[in-house]
Amino acid sequence: MIIRLLTKRFTLDRGLAQLPRTFVSLVSIWNYLGRVAAGFLSEILLTKYKFPRPLMLTIILLISCAGHLLIAFDVSGGLYVASIIIGFCFGAQWPLLYAIISKLFGLKYYATLYNVGSAASLVGLYILNVQVTGRLYDQEALQQLAARGLNRQKGHSLGCTGEKCFQLAFIIITAALGPSSLSSW
């Protein structure tokens, strides 16, 4: 979802054709590093310092909120930092989540619980991506068309420019992520 939003926002807004590839690479590389680091560090922190994995997951999700806010408020140079933060945090949450699931519920039904965790993520992505972000984008695009005195023509896609296209969507995503991250603790 983040990659799609970044791609759409910066190719439409600024006409930067190369930029999406850069952000896809950044998010992907840091996603991988987040997975490796979370698995490795969570085991060390748990065994040596008794630092609980749910608390580590809460911290990772709260850090992710900062990345979403950097994008929402279009901070200068913040998109690169946000891509790194969001990519790392997205990667780091999965090994932590599945380690927590196995610890809480055991390994007898682990495969089923693994798939339930994956399905829950997909449901959340659908709600936030299609229902929230898509509708807000269309609404802002229609407002921009009306401000220029134009009407939407059938068969033509909507185009939106500026930081307002996704700003409210990222704020809503952050507002949903913040309290839900505290529930993991």
Summary of the structure (lengths in Angstrom):
residues: 185
radius of gyration: 18.6
end to end distance: 25.1
largest distance: 64.5
contacts: 545
relative contact order: 0.14
helix: 81%
strand: 0%
